[in-house]
């Protein structure tokens, strides 16, 4: 069993669980595979379509922030920075 050593690590795990949960609901075919930026972009697109009443300028800024913080050298979801996972999880919760 893994044990979180810091508050940041616990928040990171919480964000990954929240993101994986949304992936399992919206894109069940890929939730067990390695997830990269392409899959996250599709997840964000589907999320926006299911939440039509949002402020589009805010949505655009959130998606741009996720894309800017995504590390393409390490394209897997679990290898992204704490900040990127925070932005993505907050976008999917909103």
N, C-alpha and C positions, 0 to 999 in steps of 0.2 A: 504494500500500500504506500502511495506517495504522500509526503507531508509537505505542505507549503511552508516555506521558511520566512517569507516576508509578506507584508500586506500587498505589495505590488504583484508578487507571484500569485497570491490568492485571487486578486482582481483579474489577472491575466487568465487564469483557469476558468473563472466565472464568465468572462467574456467569450472564451472559446466554447464553453458549454452552451451559452445563449446563441451564439452564431451557428453551431452545429445543430441545435434544436430547430432553428428556422430553416436551415438547409434540409433537414429531414422532412419537414412539412412541405416546403415549396419545391424541392428538387430531390425526391427520395432516391432516385437512381444514382446519385453521386455522393451521397452523404458518407459512404464508407471509403471512397476513393480520395486520392490526394487532390486538394482543392487549391487552385491557383487564381490569378487575377481574372481570367476569363469566366470562371464559374462564379466568382464574386460579383462580377459585372452583371451577369445574367440574373443572379439572386437579387441584386439591387433593382434591376429593371422590373422583375416580377413583384418585388415589394412595393415599388412606386405605383404599379398598376392596380394593386389591391388596396391602396390607401389614397383615393383620388382627391380628398379635400385638403391636402397639405399645401403649405406655402411653397410654390415652385422655386423661388429664389433660394430659400433655405435648403430645399432638397438638392438643388444644383450645387450649392456651396458644400454641402455634406459629402456628396459623391466626389466632387473635385478634391476635397481634403483627403478622402480615402485613397483615391488614385495617386495623389501626390506623395502620400506617406508610404505607399506600397513599395517594398523592396523587390525589384525585378530580378536581382541576382539570386535571391532566395525566394522563389515564387510560391512556396507553399504557405498555407494559412497559418500553420502552427509556428512558422519561422518569422512571422512579422513582428514589428515592434509593439511595445505596450500601447503606445499612442495610437497606432493604426488600428489595433484591436478595440481600443476604447471608442474610437470614432465609428467603426463599423457596428459594434454592438449597440451604441446609442442610436445610430441611424435605424437599425432594425427594430429597436424597442419603440421608437417614436411613431 
